[in-house]
Amino acid sequence: MLKKGILFTAVSLFAVSMVSNASAASGRDYIAVVGSSTVYPFATTVAEQFGKRTKFKTPKIESTGSGGGMKLFCAGSGIETPDITNASRRIKYSEFEKCQKNGVQEIIEVKIGYDGIVMASSKKAAQMTLSKKDIFLALAKEVPSPDGGETLVANPYKTWKEVNVGLPDIKIEVLGPPPTSGTRDAFVELAMEGGCEQIGWIKALKKKDKKHFKEVCHTVREDGAYVEAGENDNLIVQKLNANPKALGIFGFSFLDQNADKIQGSIVGGEAPTFENIAAGKYPVSRPLYFYAKKAHIGVVPGMLEFLGDFASDKAWGEEGYLTDKGLIPMPVAERKQFAADIAELKPLTLTK
């Protein structure tokens, strides 16, 4: 009787386990996506098309910022975690390590196209023409002493004219994303660090003390000249209309969608246009990505089909519907490579 009781208990527990696992697998019948506010409009558009065209439910997309999305994505594997995270920069090695540590072992990386980061203003204001050095001097926490010495001081500049006599005599007020944003990461790397490198003795720090160089070039001032405006880029657009003297930082797609209200500043002699970004002329541009959990494919309905839709020429191609949203398409060879990676479910390998 004892042996029968033990056997019955074991079978019962196994049955409960199987039912529990089956319930978990079927507990979510839609794809959950988090991440970048810049990629959000592209992912939302694909999701809407996917929901209309297929038998699967429309994926749910949340705009959490690239850093916030990575944190959620890398928290673990299972339907209580997101299936996909969007990113306006490549995954960091530290994030990749965290994913691996938490059981997110196989990650599919897909570059979806390119985007420019703009410093926009209301069309009620005069268009700004800036160099990357102007941007660094206006927004860095510490800048070279105005007396010309090779020392750093707390940023003393209050107006754009103080930064560069050729610029207007208006208060420096820039609305931008928080540190969790991939747009913020890319902006400080491409614009501010680019400006840093135009100052000889700071550029020399890159070889002597890379950590200090990065601290100088990437640290944004906190005295009110730079205002963290959250992950909602549409809100920044509204604030620019209310305050024509301010500038706002966000992806090209938001400039493109609001071209009747706002204009992009010229940076490094180039305007933030589709053509200039596609040609590599506009100096503040970056690739966009999404990352998917291989373990969720076959568990969450429609995962593979959604990835395939995103990586189709009708979506991300030169004549695809995402170009109408402001996405800059990749060259044909790149598109084919990433589409092949999806078809093969090729996991990402990353080294420090």
Buried (B, 14 or more C-beta within 10 A) or exposed (E): EEEEEEEEEEEEEEEEEEEEEEEEBEEBEBBBBBBBBBBBBBBBBBBEBBBEEBEBBBBBBBBBBBBBBBBBBBBBBBBEBBBBBBBBBBBBEEBBEBBBEBBBEBBBBBBBBBBBBBBBBBBEBEEBBBBBBBBBBBBBBBBBEEEEEEEBEEBEBBBBBBBBEEBEEBEBBBBBBBEBBBBBBBBBBBBBBBBBBBBEEBBEBBEEEEEEBBBBBBBBBEEEBBEBBBBBBEEBBBBBBEBBBBBBBBBBBBBBBBEEBBBBBBBBEBBBBBEBBBEEBBBBBBBBBBBBBBBBBEBBBBBBBBBBBBBBBEBBBEEBBBBEBBBBBBEEEBBEEBBEBBEEBBEBEBEE
